[in-house]
Amino acid sequence: MKAVIMILAAVTGVAASQTMAADAKLLAQKYNCLSCHAPDKKVVGPSYKDVAAKYKTDKTAEAKLIAKVKAGGNGVWGQVPMPPNPTVPDADLKTLVQWILATK
């Protein structure tokens, strides 16, 4: 019985993770993030994989990246600035950043 519960919990976790990734990808398309970023390769900006690796051990990464996406910035990944995205709702930013940080 215990094994069945653990298997169900694992399957539920995988399904939830896949749903979050699908939702985040739709948000990335909606807000044109994929015009400059890709999950696994540099486009104009860094790949999400590179961002996740850079901030892997930073406990404050989520808050930093939410602020960075909202305000825009430059100089961290090169000279091409990232434009600010002040109209993206905070809940959507959180979903996007969590997805980015989970990219492997």
NUTI-94575 format. One line per 2 residues: number of its first residue (from 1); their letters; for each residue x, y, z of N, C-alpha, C, CB. Coordinates in nm, 3 decimals, decimal comma, padded with zeros to 5 digits, m for minus. Glycine has a CB too. Layout:
N
NUM) A) X/Y/Z/X/Y/Z/X/Y/Z/X/Y/Z  ...
This chain:
104
1) MK) 00,082/m00,119/00,000/00,000/00,000/00,000/00,087/00,126/00,000/m00,094/00,000/00,121  00,190/00,125/00,084/00,279/00,239/00,094/00,349/00,264/m00,040/00,383/00,217/00,205
3) AV) 00,389/00,155/m00,107/00,455/00,167/m00,237/00,361/00,228/m00,341/00,505/00,030/m00,285  00,235/00,190/m00,338/00,137/00,244/m00,433/00,121/00,394/m00,411/00,001/00,172/m00,417
5) IM) 00,114/00,435/m00,287/00,100/00,578/m00,256/00,223/00,655/m00,304/00,081/00,599/m00,103  00,341/00,599/m00,284/00,463/00,667/m00,329/00,468/00,677/m00,481/00,588/00,593/m00,277
7) IL) 00,424/00,573/m00,550/00,421/00,576/m00,696/00,322/00,680/m00,745/00,384/00,437/m00,754  00,205/00,684/m00,684/00,105/00,785/m00,722/00,156/00,927/m00,696/m00,026/00,762/m00,645
9) AA) 00,225/00,947/m00,586/00,281/01,078/m00,555/00,385/01,118/m00,660/00,343/01,079/m00,415  00,468/01,024/m00,700/00,570/01,052/m00,802/00,506/01,086/m00,935/00,664/00,932/m00,818
11) VT) 00,406/01,008/m00,975/00,337/01,033/m01,102/00,268/01,168/m01,098/00,235/00,921/m01,132  00,204/01,200/m00,988/00,137/01,330/m00,974/00,237/01,443/m00,983/00,061/01,337/m00,840
13) GV) 00,353/01,427/m00,920/00,457/01,528/m00,927/00,508/01,550/m01,068/00,572/01,491/m00,838  00,527/01,443/m01,142/00,572/01,453/m01,281/00,466/01,522/m01,365/00,604/01,313/m01,339
15) AA) 00,341/01,486/m01,345/00,232/01,547/m01,422/00,222/01,696/m01,391/00,098/01,477/m01,391  00,235/01,733/m01,264/00,229/01,874/m01,226/00,346/01,950/m01,287/00,231/01,890/m01,073
17) SQ) 00,463/01,889/m01,289/00,581/01,953/m01,347/00,563/01,974/m01,497/00,706/01,868/m01,320  00,507/01,875/m01,565/00,484/01,887/m01,708/00,380/01,994/m01,738/00,439/01,752/m01,766
19) TM) 00,277/02,004/m01,653/00,175/02,107/m01,670/00,236/02,244/m01,651/00,060/02,086/m01,571  00,321/02,262/m01,547/00,384/02,391/m01,524/00,472/02,428/m01,644/00,469/02,388/m01,394
21) AA) 00,545/02,332/m01,697/00,632/02,360/m01,812/00,550/02,401/m01,934/00,718/02,237/m01,845  00,439/02,333/m01,956/00,354/02,367/m02,070/00,294/02,506/m02,052/00,242/02,263/m02,087
23) DA) 00,248/02,536/m01,931/00,192/02,669/m01,903/00,299/02,777/m01,920/00,135/02,673/m01,760  00,418/02,750/m01,870/00,526/02,848/m01,880/00,566/02,871/m02,025/00,647/02,803/m01,799
25) KL) 00,571/02,765/m02,104/00,606/02,781/m02,245/00,503/02,867/m02,317/00,619/02,644/m02,314  00,375/02,848/m02,285/00,270/02,931/m02,344/00,288/03,077/m02,302/00,130/02,881/m02,302
27) LA) 00,324/03,099/m02,176/00,350/03,236/m02,129/00,470/03,296/m02,202/00,373/03,239/m01,975  00,575/03,217/m02,220/00,694/03,265/m02,291/00,659/03,306/m02,433/00,804/03,158/m02,293
29) QK) 00,569/03,231/m02,495/00,523/03,268/m02,630/00,437/03,394/m02,624/00,444/03,151/m02,693  00,346/03,399/m02,529/00,255/03,512/m02,516/00,330/03,644/m02,497/00,160/03,490/m02,399
31) YN) 00,434/03,642/m02,414/00,507/03,765/m02,383/00,632/03,783/m02,469/00,546/03,766/m02,237  00,644/03,704/m02,576/00,753/03,715/m02,675/00,892/03,688/m02,619/00,751/03,852/m02,734
33) CL) 00,901/03,615/m02,510/01,031/03,580/m02,452/01,115/03,499/m02,550/01,012/03,502/m02,321  01,047/03,415/m02,628/01,118/03,325/m02,718/01,172/03,395/m02,842/01,026/03,213/m02,760
35) SC) 01,145/03,524/m02,853/01,206/03,601/m02,961/01,356/03,621/m02,935/01,137/03,739/m02,976  01,392/03,624/m02,807/01,531/03,649/m02,770/01,597/03,535/m02,693/01,540/03,774/m02,689
37) HA) 01,517/03,440/m02,644/01,569/03,331/m02,563/01,517/03,198/m02,615/01,531/03,348/m02,415  01,595/03,093/m02,590/01,553/02,956/m02,620/01,592/02,869/m02,501/01,618/02,903/m02,754
39) PD) 01,524/02,759/m02,482/01,559/02,675/m02,367/01,703/02,625/m02,368/01,467/02,557/m02,361  01,756/02,593/m02,487/01,885/02,524/m02,490/01,994/02,589/m02,575/01,864/02,389/m02,538
41) KK) 01,970/02,710/m02,626/02,075/02,776/m02,705/02,061/02,928/m02,694/02,069/02,731/m02,854  02,174/02,995/m02,708/02,175/03,141/m02,707/02,108/03,190/m02,835/02,320/03,197/m02,694
43) VV) 02,022/03,290/m02,820/01,962/03,355/m02,936/02,017/03,498/m02,930/01,799/03,350/m02,934  01,938/03,594/m02,889/01,989/03,728/m02,861/02,037/03,731/m02,716/01,879/03,838/m02,885
45) GP) 01,956/03,673/m02,630/01,991/03,660/m02,488/02,035/03,517/m02,459/01,873/03,700/m02,398  02,070/03,492/m02,334/02,118/03,359/m02,298/02,009/03,253/m02,305/02,177/03,362/m02,157
47) SY) 02,052/03,128/m02,315/01,955/03,018/m02,309/01,903/03,005/m02,167/02,020/02,884/m02,357  01,785/02,948/m02,153/01,731/02,925/m02,019/01,817/02,826/m01,943/01,586/02,874/m02,028
49) KD) 01,877/02,732/m02,014/01,968/02,635/m01,952/02,088/02,707/m01,890/02,016/02,531/m02,056  02,144/02,805/m01,960/02,257/02,881/m01,907/02,217/02,967/m01,788/02,317/02,969/m02,016
51) VA) 02,098/03,025/m01,794/02,050/03,106/m01,681/02,033/03,016/m01,558/01,915/03,176/m01,716  01,971/02,901/m01,576/01,950/02,808/m01,464/02,084/02,766/m01,404/01,872/02,684/m01,511
53) AK) 02,182/02,738/m01,488/02,313/02,696/m01,439/02,381/02,808/m01,361/02,402/02,652/m01,555  02,372/02,930/m01,411/02,436/03,044/m01,345/02,379/03,069/m01,205/02,420/03,170/m01,430
55) YK) 02,249/03,052/m01,190/02,182/03,083/m01,064/02,151/02,959/m00,980/02,054/03,159/m01,091  02,206/02,845/m01,016/02,176/02,718/m00,952/02,189/02,722/m00,799/02,266/02,611/m01,008
57) TD) 02,290/02,785/m00,749/02,315/02,786/m00,604/02,270/02,915/m00,536/02,462/02,766/m00,577  02,211/03,005/m00,610/02,169/03,134/m00,556/02,027/03,123/m00,500/02,175/03,245/m00,665
59) KT) 02,015/03,129/m00,369/01,884/03,115/m00,303/01,791/03,232/m00,334/01,902/03,104/m00,152  01,846/03,344/m00,377/01,765/03,463/m00,407/01,740/03,480/m00,557/01,834/03,588/m00,352
61) AE) 01,775/03,378/m00,634/01,767/03,387/m00,781/01,626/03,418/m00,830/01,814/03,258/m00,843  01,526/03,353/m00,773/01,389/03,374/m00,822/01,350/03,521/m00,811/01,289/03,286/m00,744
63) AK) 01,370/03,580/m00,695/01,334/03,721/m00,676/01,418/03,813/m00,765/01,352/03,761/m00,528  01,547/03,783/m00,778/01,635/03,864/m00,863/01,589/03,862/m01,008/01,780/03,812/m00,854
65) LI) 01,557/03,742/m01,056/01,520/03,729/m01,197/01,382/03,788/m01,225/01,523/03,583/m01,239  01,290/03,776/m01,132/01,160/03,840/m01,149/01,179/03,991/m01,162/01,065/03,807/m01,030
67) AK) 01,260/04,048/m01,074/01,287/04,192/m01,080/01,358/04,230/m01,210/01,373/04,236/m00,959  01,452/04,146/m01,254/01,528/04,174/m01,376/01,438/04,170/m01,499/01,643/04,072/m01,392
69) VK) 01,349/04,072/m01,506/01,259/04,063/m01,621/01,164/04,182/m01,622/01,179/03,930/m01,618  01,116/04,220/m01,506/01,021/04,331/m01,496/01,088/04,465/m01,534/00,963/04,339/m01,352
71) AG) 01,209/04,488/m01,482/01,278/04,616/m01,502/01,365/04,620/m01,627/01,362/04,648/m01,381  01,403/04,502/m01,677/01,498/04,498/m01,788/01,640/04,513/m01,735/01,467/04,608/m01,890
73) GN) 01,736/04,514/m01,823/01,873/04,531/m01,779/01,971/04,493/m01,887/01,900/04,450/m01,655  02,098/04,511/m01,854/02,205/04,470/m01,947/02,334/04,454/m01,870/02,222/04,572/m02,062
75) GV) 02,433/04,396/m01,941/02,566/04,383/m01,884/02,595/04,249/m01,820/02,586/04,488/m01,785  02,495/04,173/m01,781/02,518/04,044/m01,718/02,554/03,938/m01,824/02,394/03,999/m01,638
77) WG) 02,486/03,944/m01,938/02,505/03,843/m02,042/02,559/03,905/m02,172/02,373/03,771/m02,070  02,601/04,027/m02,167/02,651/04,094/m02,286/02,596/04,236/m02,293/02,615/04,015/m02,413
79) QV) 02,620/04,301/m02,403/02,583/04,442/m02,415/02,443/04,466/m02,470/02,681/04,510/m02,503  02,378/04,364/m02,522/02,242/04,382/m02,574/02,146/04,388/m02,455/02,203/04,266/m02,673
81) PM) 02,077/04,500/m02,438/01,988/04,511/m02,322/01,861/04,429/m02,338/01,951/04,657/m02,299  01,812/04,382/m02,224/01,681/04,318/m02,222/01,580/04,428/m02,191/01,673/04,199/m02,117
83) PP) 01,479/04,445/m02,273/01,382/04,551/m02,247/01,299/04,519/m02,123/01,289/04,569/m02,369  01,250/04,622/m02,056/01,164/04,599/m01,939/01,030/04,539/m01,981/01,142/04,731/m01,862
85) NP) 00,970/04,466/m01,889/00,841/04,402/m01,912/00,746/04,434/m01,796/00,858/04,247/m01,927  00,716/04,563/m01,777/00,638/04,603/m01,660/00,492/04,561/m01,663/00,645/04,749/m01,645
87) TV) 00,441/04,523/m01,779/00,299/04,488/m01,788/00,273/04,338/m01,766/00,244/04,529/m01,923  00,378/04,258/m01,755/00,360/04,116/m01,730/00,320/04,098/m01,583/00,491/04,035/m01,763
89) PD) 00,207/04,033/m01,557/00,163/04,013/m01,419/00,266/03,936/m01,336/00,029/03,940/m01,417  00,275/03,970/m01,209/00,373/03,906/m01,120/00,356/03,755/m01,116/00,360/03,963/m00,980
91) AD) 00,233/03,706/m01,117/00,211/03,561/m01,114/00,269/03,495/m01,238/00,060/03,529/m01,102  00,256/03,559/m01,353/00,313/03,505/m01,477/00,465/03,510/m01,473/00,261/03,582/m01,598
93) LK) 00,520/03,619/m01,420/00,666/03,629/m01,407/00,719/03,517/m01,318/00,706/03,766/m01,349  00,650/03,492/m01,208/00,692/03,386/m01,116/00,692/03,250/m01,186/00,600/03,383/m00,991
95) TL) 00,587/03,221/m01,260/00,579/03,094/m01,333/00,693/03,083/m01,435/00,443/03,082/m01,405  00,716/03,190/m01,510/00,824/03,190/m01,610/00,960/03,169/m01,546/00,823/03,321/m01,688
97) VQ) 00,988/03,243/m01,439/01,119/03,233/m01,374/01,138/03,095/m01,311/01,135/03,344/m01,268  01,037/03,040/m01,249/01,048/02,906/m01,192/01,078/02,803/m01,301/00,919/02,868/m01,116
99) WI) 01,014/02,819/m01,415/01,039/02,730/m01,529/01,183/02,745/m01,579/00,940/02,759/m01,642  01,226/02,867/m01,592/01,363/02,893/m01,639/01,463/02,831/m01,545/01,389/03,044/m01,653
101) LA) 01,445/02,854/m01,414/01,539/02,801/m01,316/01,537/02,648/m01,309/01,509/02,859/m01,179  01,430/02,586/m01,353/01,420/02,440/m01,351/01,474/02,377/m01,479/01,276/02,399/m01,330
103) TK) 01,513/02,459/m01,577/01,562/02,408/m01,704/01,696/02,337/m01,684/01,577/02,522/m01,806  01,707/02,220/m01,744/01,831/02,142/m01,734/01,887/02,113/m01,870/01,808/02,010/m01,658
